[in-house]
Amino acid sequence: MGITQSLKEAGVKLGLLKDEDGQQADKPDDKTLATRPLITPRPARPEDNRNNNQPEGQPGSLASDWSLVLSSEDPIETIYQRVSFTQPDFTAEHMLEILDLVSDEPAEKRSQKVELQLKLPKKKYGTTPQSIQQDAARKYRILSEFVKAVSGDLEKEIAKKQSHIDTLQKEIDKAKQEIEQKRQAGAKVRQLCLDRAKRLKEVVDYFGGDVSASD
C-alpha cells in the first residue's frame, strides 16, 4: 500500500475524512481500555528548527532531481526535506503506527484505544485530531504532486534510455550482419582458392613436377 493511501486511510479512521462510500468512522468515546505502550514521538531533528508557518515547498521542483530521491535510503523523508517541509512533533506517520497497533480490534474498541494513545501527545505537544489530519493532508498533497511532477520526467528519461538502447541494438544487429557477410565471403574465397590450387596441382603432376619445389 502506498504512503499516500495510508495517510488517507488514517484520516478516515480518525473520523476526519470520509471514505469512498461517504461514511465516517465512529468517533472515540470517553471509555478507557487497557492498551499497548504509547507511541513515542520521534526525537527532534536539526531540519525541524524552522518556522512551522513557512509555506510548503514546490513538489514539482523535485522533478529535476528525482534520481536523488530514488537513491535515498528514505525517499519519503528526502522528499519532505527537499520541499522544506517541517515535521510536527507528533506526525501522521505516528498516527499510522497507532492505527496498525489497533487494526485487529473491533471498531468501537479501536476508537477508544486510539483516543487513549493520543492522550500523551495531546498533553505534551498539544496534538489534536485536526493537527494530525492537517499533517496527513499536507503530506498527501506533497507526495501526490511529487509523483505527478516526477512521472513525466521519469517517463521521458526512460524513453530516452530506451531510444539509446534501440540505437545500440541496431548497431549491434548491423555489426552481426557484417560479420556474417564477411564470414560467408571469406569461406567462399577460401573454397575457390582450394579448388583452383587442386586443379593447378593436376598440371604440375601431369609434367611430373613437385608443387613444393622452388622455382
N, C-alpha and C positions, 0 to 999 in steps of 0.2 A: 504494500500500500504506500502511495506517495505521501510525502510530508504534508503537502497542501491539503490532501484529502483528510489526513489525520487531524490537522488543525481544524478543518471544517467540522469534523465529527465531534471534536471537543466542544465546540460552541453549541452543537445540537444537544449533546449530553448534559451540558450545563443548563439547558433550557433557555439559552440566549439567542439561539438561531433555530430556524425551522428546518425540518428535514425535507426530503423530496416530496413527501405527501402533505406538507404544510403543517405537520404536527410538531409540538414542542415536548421536550422531555419533562417528566414530573419535577416540580420544584422541591428542594430539600425541606423537610420539616425540622422541628426542634428536638427530635428524639436523638439520644446519644447511644451509639452501639460500640462495642469493642471493635477495634480496628488495628491495622498494622502500623509500624512506626511511621511518623510523619516524613514526607519527602523533605530533605534538607535543601534549601535554595543553594545554588552554586556559589562559590566564592567570587568576590568581586574581581574583575579583570581590569588591566590598565585602560583598555579601549572603552570601558564603561564610564570613564571620567569625562563625559561630555554633557552637553546641555540636553536634558531629556525633551525639551521643547523644540529642538532643532528640526528642520524639515527633513523628510525622508530623502535618501539619495535617489538617483535615477537608475532603476534596474537596467534600462536599455543601454546605459553607458558601459555595461559589462560585456556587451556583445563582442567588443573588440578583443577581450582577453578571456574568453570562455575556456581556453586551454588551461589557464591558471587555476580556474575553478575545478576543472576535470582532474587535474593532477594533485589537488589538495587532499590532505588526509581527512579533512572535514569540509566538504564542499558547501554545505548549508551555512556553516559559520563563516566561511570565506565570503559567501555572497552577502551576508549581513554586514561584514566588515567593509566590504568594497563599496557598499552604498551608505556607509557611515550610519548604520542603524544601531541605536543604543538599546542594549538589552535591559529590561527591568530586573529588579531583584528576584521576583518570582515570575517565571516565564510561562508561556503557553506550553512549552515542552515539559515543564514540571507538572502542569495540569495533565498532560498526556500520560505521564508516569503514574499519577494518581488514578486516572481512568483505567489504566492497564491493571493496577492492583485490585480494583473492584469490578473488573469486567465480568467475572463469573457470578457476581451477586445478583439477586432479584432486583428489579428496577427500584423498588421502594428503599431497600436496604442500601443499594448502591448510592442513591441520592443522599441518604443520611450519612453514610461514611465519607462521601466526598465533602459534605459540609463540615464534618469533624476534622478531616485532613486540612481544610483551609483555615482552621482557627488560628494556627501558629503564624502563617504568613500574613493573615489579616491583622493580627495583633502587632507583629514585628515590623511589617512593611506597609501596612495599610492596604494590602491587596484586597480587591473586590472582584466579584464576578465580571463587572464591567471592564475593569482594567485588564483582566485575563483575556476577555473576549476581544478587547481592542488590540492587545498584543498579537493574538492569533490572527485577527483580521488583517493587520498591517503586514504580518509575515506572509499570510496567504497572498496578498496583493504583490508583495515583493517577489516571491517565488514564482507566481503565475506570470508576472510581467517579464521576469528574467527568462523563463522558459520560452515565452513568446518571442522576446527580443533575440535570444541566442539561437533559437531553432532555425531562423532564416540564414544566419551566418554559418551555422554548423552545416546546414544542407548545401550551401554554396561551397564551403570548404571540402565537403565530401565529394561533391560533383567535380570540383577542380582536381582533386586527387584521383578520382575515377577516370577523368579525362586523360590525366597523365599516364595512368596505368594502361588505358586503351591505346594511347600513342606508343608506349613502350611495347605493348603486346603486338602491335602492327609491325614495329621494327624487328621484334623477335621472329615473328612469322615470316617476314621478308628475308631475314638472315638465314632462317632454316631452309627456305625455298632456294636461296642462292647456294647454300651448302649442298643441297640435294642435287641441284643442277650441275654443279662442279663435280660432284662425286660421279654422277652419271656420265658427264662428258669425259672425265678422266678415265673411267672404266672403258668407254667406247674407244678412245685413242689408244689405251693400253692394249686392247684386244686387236685393234688394227695393226699396231706395231708388231705384236706377237705373230699375227697371221702373215704379215709381209716378211718378217725375219725367217719364218718357216719356209716360205716359198723361195727366198733368196738362198737358203741353205741347200735347196734342191739343185740350184745352179752350180754351187760350189762342189757339191757331191758328184754331180754329173762329170765334172772335169777332174775329179779325184783330188780335189783340194781339201784344205782344212780351214774351217771358219775361224779357228782360234789362232791361225798363223798370222804374223805381222806382214804388212805389205813389203 
